[in-house]
Amino acid sequence: MEYRFGETHPMDPRRLDLTVRLAEALDVLGREQITVVEPHVATDEQLRTVHDADYIEAVKAVSADPSTPDPERGLGTEDNPAYAGMHTASARLAGGSVLAAEAVLDGSALHAVNFAGGMHHAGRGRAGGFCIYNDAAIAIRRLLDGGVRRVLYIDVDAHHGDGVQQIFWDDDRVLTVSLHESGISLFPGTGFPNEIGAAEAEGRAVNVALPMGTGDSGWLRAFHAVVPQLAAAFEPEVIVSQHGCDGHGQDDLTNLMLSVDGQRQNMLDIAELAARHTEGRWVSLGGGGYNITHVVPRAWTHLLAIASGQPVPLRTEIPEPWREHVRERFGVDAPRLMGDDADTWWRSWEVGYDPADAVDRAIVATRKEVFPLYGLDPWFD
């Protein structure tokens, strides 16, 4: 809750409080198989596994004196306003993801969730897109340093996971797959199909850049036309996924039209990939999500429930005390159900390719760039 850029900034930490309250109201956090642990503040040594030392010192300096911004490093900008304590708050998010990775490494957890994490825009030496330290990359590095040979990173935030891609651009042990709204219409303006990694890691960056207005059916079709095939070819030992829920149709910062139902299905799909390829080893993170009353708490409560092995049905009624809290605190009526009653049917790739469909053209662009590098046929596999 200390990760707060200001009262009017879209990254409102109250979304985390509302998520915890909803998960508690539905008794998800009280389940026997869930253990809640307190995140530590990541050490400088842990931060340096992916960030430049001088960048960390710059964050500390701005954190100590917010009146001296460092815009060249993205600190004290409109996206990332400077505030006192920024270093500690950001490092705590990273510490949570380190703990998640270590729990999976030592076997104390099969699945680990840090929905306060997922700060995927931060680069080695620069903040970006509301992200100061890249906890997703730090978690991946911890897994690699712990002996994991191959990590599959799946990013389903509406925005391209540019920071994670950049950090592992030349590392063939990490396959980064990002499904997002095209950079033509959305920040950060990257994530096109021809971004496939450095020569020594060719094909380890995969980008599916989807058009504005893509809904559940197109999103799930794109996911299933790209990700399962590459996961099978790559043979990961752990999956790390970022579940920014800002692709929802009621999120004002993007132009996608997803539902909570579709996002929940995507979580189930990723859980299934982990069960199939990594013996269940799965670290999941939060990310973007700016409709803090209608979308974020439901989406991430579903993530917690799925990670626990007991998904919450979409027709589950949201407890009235939680809705009353939202009404009193925010002056809006919260949703009545855990789902949007959306149709999540999607057309399998095997049905055929429609060249008039912008989603299909995006899928083909990605498959043509990457599939041959894995011995896969762009049109049929």
C-alpha positions as CSV (number, residue, x, y, z in Angstrom):
1,M,0.0,0.0,0.0
2,E,3.0,2.3,0.3
3,Y,3.5,2.0,-3.5
4,R,1.6,5.3,-4.1
5,F,2.4,7.8,-6.8
6,G,-0.2,10.3,-5.7
7,E,-4.0,10.7,-5.1
8,T,-4.9,11.1,-8.7
9,H,-2.4,8.6,-10.3
10,P,-4.0,5.6,-12.0
11,M,-1.8,3.1,-10.1
12,D,-4.0,3.3,-7.0
13,P,-2.8,0.9,-4.2
14,R,-6.4,0.6,-2.9
15,R,-6.9,-2.0,-5.6
16,L,-4.7,-4.3,-3.5
17,D,-6.7,-3.6,-0.3
18,L,-9.9,-4.4,-2.2
19,T,-8.5,-7.6,-3.6
20,V,-7.5,-8.8,-0.1
21,R,-10.9,-7.8,1.3
22,L,-12.7,-9.7,-1.4
23,A,-10.5,-12.8,-1.2
24,E,-11.1,-12.8,2.6
25,A,-14.9,-12.3,2.2
26,L,-15.0,-15.3,-0.1
27,D,-12.8,-17.3,2.3
28,V,-10.2,-17.8,-0.4
29,L,-7.3,-16.7,1.8
30,G,-8.6,-18.9,4.6
31,R,-8.2,-22.1,2.6
32,E,-6.0,-24.8,4.1
33,Q,-3.7,-24.9,1.2
34,I,-2.9,-21.2,1.2
35,T,-0.2,-19.7,3.3
36,V,0.2,-15.9,3.4
37,V,3.7,-14.6,4.0
38,E,5.0,-11.1,4.6
39,P,7.2,-9.8,1.8
40,H,10.6,-8.4,2.7
41,V,12.3,-5.4,1.2
42,A,14.5,-6.7,-1.6
43,T,18.2,-6.2,-0.9
44,D,20.4,-4.2,-3.2
45,E,22.1,-7.4,-4.1
46,Q,18.8,-8.9,-5.2
47,L,17.9,-5.8,-7.2
48,R,21.3,-5.7,-8.9
49,T,20.6,-9.1,-10.4
50,V,18.6,-7.2,-13.1
51,H,19.2,-3.5,-12.4
52,D,22.2,-1.3,-12.8
53,A,23.8,-0.3,-9.5
54,D,23.8,3.4,-10.4
55,Y,20.1,3.2,-11.2
56,I,19.3,1.7,-7.8
57,E,21.3,4.6,-6.2
58,A,19.3,7.1,-8.3
59,V,16.0,5.6,-7.0
60,K,17.3,5.9,-3.5
61,A,18.3,9.5,-4.1
62,V,15.0,10.5,-5.5
63,S,13.2,8.6,-2.7
64,A,15.2,10.5,-0.1
65,D,14.5,13.9,-1.8
66,P,11.5,13.8,-4.2
67,S,12.2,17.5,-5.1
68,T,15.2,16.3,-7.2
69,P,13.8,14.2,-9.9
70,D,15.9,12.2,-12.4
71,P,13.8,12.2,-15.6
72,E,16.6,10.7,-17.7
73,R,16.1,7.6,-15.6
74,G,12.3,7.9,-15.7
75,L,12.1,9.1,-12.1
76,G,9.9,12.0,-11.2
77,T,8.0,12.0,-14.5
78,E,4.3,12.1,-15.1
79,D,4.1,8.3,-15.3
80,N,6.4,7.8,-12.3
81,P,6.1,10.7,-9.9
82,A,8.7,10.9,-7.2
83,Y,7.6,10.4,-3.6
84,A,9.3,9.8,-0.3
85,G,10.0,6.2,0.4
86,M,9.7,5.1,-3.2
87,H,12.7,2.9,-3.0
88,T,11.5,0.9,0.0
89,A,8.0,0.5,-1.4
90,S,9.2,-0.6,-4.8
91,A,11.8,-3.0,-3.3
92,R,9.1,-4.5,-1.1
93,L,7.1,-5.5,-4.2
94,A,10.2,-7.1,-5.6
95,G,10.9,-8.8,-2.3
96,G,7.4,-10.5,-2.6
97,S,8.3,-11.9,-6.0
98,V,11.7,-13.1,-4.7
99,L,9.9,-15.0,-1.9
100,A,7.4,-16.4,-4.5
101,A,10.3,-17.7,-6.6
102,E,12.1,-19.1,-3.6
103,A,9.0,-20.9,-2.4
104,V,8.7,-22.7,-5.7
105,L,12.5,-23.4,-5.8
106,D,12.6,-25.0,-2.3
107,G,9.3,-26.9,-2.9
108,S,7.5,-25.3,0.0
109,A,4.9,-24.1,-2.6
110,L,3.9,-25.5,-6.0
111,H,2.1,-22.2,-6.9
112,A,3.0,-18.8,-5.6
113,V,1.2,-15.5,-6.1
114,N,2.3,-11.9,-5.7
115,F,-0.6,-9.9,-7.1
116,A,1.1,-6.7,-5.9
117,G,4.0,-7.4,-8.3
118,G,4.2,-7.6,-12.1
119,M,6.0,-4.3,-12.6
120,H,7.1,-5.4,-16.1
121,H,8.0,-2.0,-17.7
122,A,11.1,-1.2,-15.6
123,G,14.3,-1.7,-17.5
124,R,17.9,-2.3,-16.3
125,G,18.5,1.4,-15.8
126,R,15.2,3.2,-16.2
127,A,11.8,3.3,-14.7
128,G,8.8,3.2,-17.0
129,G,5.0,2.9,-17.1
130,F,4.4,3.1,-13.3
131,C,7.2,0.5,-12.7
132,I,10.3,1.3,-10.7
133,Y,11.9,-2.2,-10.1
134,N,11.1,-5.1,-12.3
135,D,10.1,-7.8,-9.8
136,A,9.1,-10.2,-12.6
137,A,12.6,-10.2,-14.0
138,I,14.1,-10.4,-10.5
139,A,11.9,-13.5,-9.8
140,I,13.0,-15.1,-13.0
141,R,16.7,-14.4,-12.3
142,R,16.3,-15.9,-8.8
143,L,14.9,-19.1,-10.4
144,L,17.8,-19.2,-12.8
145,D,20.3,-18.6,-10.1
146,G,18.6,-21.4,-8.1
147,G,19.3,-23.9,-10.8
148,V,16.3,-23.7,-13.1
149,R,17.4,-24.2,-16.6
150,R,14.4,-22.8,-18.6
151,V,11.8,-20.3,-17.5
152,L,8.7,-19.5,-19.6
153,Y,7.4,-16.0,-18.9
154,I,3.8,-15.3,-20.1
155,D,2.6,-11.7,-20.0
156,V,-1.1,-11.1,-20.6
157,D,-1.2,-7.5,-19.5
158,A,-2.8,-5.2,-22.1
159,H,0.6,-3.4,-22.3
160,H,3.7,-5.0,-23.8
161,G,6.1,-6.6,-21.2
162,D,9.0,-4.5,-22.6
163,G,11.1,-4.5,-19.5
164,V,11.2,-8.2,-19.0
165,Q,11.9,-8.7,-22.7
166,Q,14.8,-6.2,-22.6
167,I,16.4,-7.8,-19.6
168,F,16.4,-11.3,-21.0
169,W,16.8,-10.3,-24.7
170,D,20.0,-12.3,-25.1
171,D,19.4,-15.1,-22.6
172,D,18.3,-18.3,-24.3
173,R,17.2,-19.8,-20.9
174,V,14.1,-17.5,-20.8
175,L,11.3,-17.5,-23.3
176,T,9.2,-14.3,-22.9
177,V,5.8,-14.4,-24.5
178,S,3.7,-11.2,-24.4
179,L,0.1,-10.9,-25.6
180,H,-0.9,-7.2,-25.7
181,E,-2.7,-4.4,-27.5
182,S,-0.5,-3.4,-30.4
183,G,2.1,-0.7,-29.8
184,I,0.6,1.2,-32.7
185,S,-2.2,2.3,-30.4
186,L,-0.9,1.8,-26.8
187,F,2.1,2.4,-24.6
188,P,5.0,1.5,-24.7
189,G,4.9,1.4,-28.5
190,T,6.9,-1.8,-28.7
191,G,6.1,-5.5,-28.8
192,F,5.9,-6.2,-32.5
193,P,6.2,-9.7,-34.0
194,N,9.7,-9.0,-35.4
195,E,11.1,-8.5,-31.9
196,I,12.4,-12.0,-31.4
197,G,15.5,-11.7,-29.3
198,A,19.2,-11.4,-29.8
199,A,21.1,-13.6,-32.3
200,E,22.3,-15.9,-29.6
201,A,18.7,-16.1,-28.2
202,E,16.7,-15.9,-31.5
203,G,13.1,-16.8,-30.9
204,R,13.2,-16.3,-27.2
205,A,11.1,-13.1,-27.4
206,V,7.6,-13.7,-28.7
207,N,5.1,-10.9,-29.2
208,V,1.4,-11.1,-30.2
209,A,0.3,-7.6,-31.0
210,L,-3.5,-7.5,-31.1
211,P,-5.7,-4.8,-32.6
212,M,-7.8,-2.4,-30.6
213,G,-11.2,-3.8,-29.6
214,T,-10.0,-7.4,-29.3
215,G,-12.4,-9.3,-27.0
216,D,-12.4,-12.6,-25.3
217,S,-12.8,-14.8,-28.3
218,G,-10.0,-13.1,-30.2
219,W,-7.7,-13.0,-27.2
220,L,-8.2,-16.7,-26.3
221,R,-7.8,-17.7,-29.9
222,A,-4.5,-15.9,-30.1
223,F,-3.3,-17.4,-26.9
224,H,-4.1,-20.9,-27.9
225,A,-2.7,-20.4,-31.4
226,V,0.7,-19.4,-30.1
227,V,1.5,-20.2,-26.5
228,P,0.8,-23.9,-26.0
229,Q,2.8,-24.9,-29.0
230,L,5.8,-22.8,-28.0
231,A,5.6,-24.1,-24.4
232,A,5.7,-27.7,-25.6
233,A,8.7,-26.9,-27.8
234,F,10.6,-24.9,-25.2
235,E,10.0,-27.4,-22.3
236,P,10.2,-25.0,-19.4
237,E,10.9,-26.1,-15.8
238,V,8.9,-23.2,-14.2
239,I,6.3,-20.8,-15.6
240,V,6.2,-17.1,-14.4
241,S,3.1,-15.3,-15.5
242,Q,2.0,-11.6,-15.3
243,H,-1.7,-11.1,-15.0
244,G,-2.3,-7.4,-15.6
245,C,-6.1,-7.1,-15.9
246,D,-6.2,-3.8,-17.7
247,G,-7.4,-5.4,-20.9
248,H,-10.9,-5.4,-19.5
249,G,-13.5,-3.5,-21.4
250,Q,-14.2,-1.2,-18.4
251,D,-10.5,-0.2,-18.0
252,D,-10.0,3.4,-19.2
253,L,-6.3,3.0,-20.0
254,T,-6.5,0.5,-22.9
255,N,-8.6,-0.3,-25.9
256,L,-9.3,-4.0,-25.4
257,M,-12.7,-5.5,-24.6
258,L,-11.9,-8.5,-22.4
259,S,-14.2,-9.7,-19.5
260,V,-13.3,-11.0,-16.1
261,D,-14.6,-14.3,-17.5
262,G,-12.1,-14.3,-20.3
263,Q,-9.3,-13.3,-18.0
264,R,-10.2,-16.1,-15.6
265,Q,-10.2,-18.6,-18.4
266,N,-6.7,-17.4,-19.4
267,M,-5.5,-18.0,-15.8
268,L,-6.9,-21.5,-16.0
269,D,-5.1,-22.1,-19.3
270,I,-1.8,-21.0,-17.8
271,A,-2.4,-23.2,-14.8
272,E,-3.0,-26.1,-17.2
273,L,0.3,-25.3,-19.0
274,A,2.1,-25.5,-15.7
275,A,0.5,-28.8,-14.9
276,R,1.5,-30.2,-18.3
277,H,5.0,-28.9,-18.6
278,T,6.5,-27.9,-15.3
279,E,5.0,-30.4,-12.8
280,G,2.9,-27.5,-11.6
281,R,5.7,-25.1,-10.7
282,W,4.1,-21.7,-11.3
283,V,4.8,-18.1,-10.1
284,S,2.0,-15.7,-10.9
285,L,2.1,-11.9,-10.5
286,G,-0.3,-9.0,-10.9
287,G,0.4,-6.0,-13.1
288,G,-1.8,-3.3,-14.6
289,G,-5.4,-2.8,-13.8
290,Y,-7.0,0.5,-13.2
291,N,-10.7,-0.1,-12.6
292,I,-10.2,-0.8,-8.9
293,T,-13.7,-1.5,-7.9
294,H,-15.2,-3.6,-10.8
295,V,-12.3,-5.4,-12.3
296,V,-9.1,-5.8,-10.3
297,P,-10.4,-7.4,-7.1
298,R,-12.5,-9.9,-9.0
299,A,-9.7,-10.8,-11.4
300,W,-7.0,-11.3,-8.8
301,T,-9.3,-13.1,-6.4
302,H,-9.9,-15.6,-9.3
303,L,-6.1,-15.8,-9.7
304,L,-5.6,-16.7,-6.0
305,A,-8.4,-19.2,-6.1
306,I,-7.1,-20.9,-9.2
307,A,-3.6,-21.1,-7.8
308,S,-5.1,-22.7,-4.7
309,G,-6.6,-25.4,-6.9
310,Q,-10.2,-24.4,-6.2
311,P,-11.5,-21.9,-8.8
312,V,-14.4,-19.6,-7.8
313,P,-17.4,-20.1,-10.1
314,L,-18.3,-17.1,-12.2
315,R,-21.9,-17.1,-10.9
316,T,-20.7,-16.8,-7.3
317,E,-22.3,-13.8,-5.5
318,I,-20.0,-11.2,-4.1
319,P,-20.7,-10.9,-0.3
320,E,-22.8,-7.9,0.5
321,P,-20.4,-6.5,3.2
322,W,-17.7,-6.1,0.5
323,R,-20.1,-4.4,-1.8
324,E,-21.3,-2.1,1.0
325,H,-17.6,-1.2,1.7
326,V,-17.2,-0.2,-1.9
327,R,-20.4,1.8,-1.9
328,E,-19.4,3.7,1.2
329,R,-15.7,4.2,0.3
330,F,-16.0,4.9,-3.4
331,G,-19.6,5.9,-4.0
332,V,-20.3,3.2,-6.7
333,D,-22.2,0.0,-6.8
334,A,-19.9,-2.9,-7.2
335,P,-20.7,-6.0,-9.4
336,R,-23.1,-8.5,-7.9
337,L,-21.3,-11.6,-9.3
338,M,-17.7,-12.8,-9.7
339,G,-18.2,-12.9,-13.5
340,D,-19.5,-10.6,-16.3
341,D,-21.8,-13.3,-17.8
342,A,-19.7,-13.1,-21.0
343,D,-19.4,-15.5,-23.9
344,T,-15.8,-16.8,-23.9
345,W,-16.2,-19.2,-26.8
346,W,-13.2,-19.0,-29.1
347,R,-12.5,-20.4,-32.6
348,S,-9.7,-22.9,-32.7
349,W,-6.8,-22.3,-35.1
350,E,-7.4,-25.6,-36.7
351,V,-10.8,-24.3,-38.0
352,G,-8.8,-22.1,-40.4
353,Y,-7.2,-18.7,-41.0
354,D,-9.4,-15.7,-42.0
355,P,-7.2,-13.1,-43.8
356,A,-10.0,-10.5,-43.3
357,D,-9.7,-10.9,-39.5
358,A,-7.2,-8.5,-37.9
359,V,-6.7,-10.9,-35.0
360,D,-5.8,-13.7,-37.4
361,R,-3.4,-11.5,-39.2
362,A,-1.7,-10.7,-35.9
363,I,-1.5,-14.4,-35.1
364,V,0.0,-15.2,-38.4
365,A,2.6,-12.5,-38.2
366,T,3.8,-13.9,-34.9
367,R,3.8,-17.5,-36.0
368,K,5.7,-16.7,-39.2
369,E,8.4,-15.0,-37.2
370,V,8.9,-17.6,-34.5
371,F,7.4,-21.0,-35.2
372,P,10.1,-22.0,-37.8
373,L,12.8,-21.4,-35.2
374,Y,11.2,-24.2,-33.1
375,G,10.6,-26.6,-36.0
376,L,6.9,-25.7,-36.1
377,D,4.8,-24.9,-39.2
378,P,3.4,-21.4,-39.0
379,W,0.2,-22.5,-40.7
380,F,-0.6,-25.9,-39.3
381,D,1.0,-26.7,-36.0
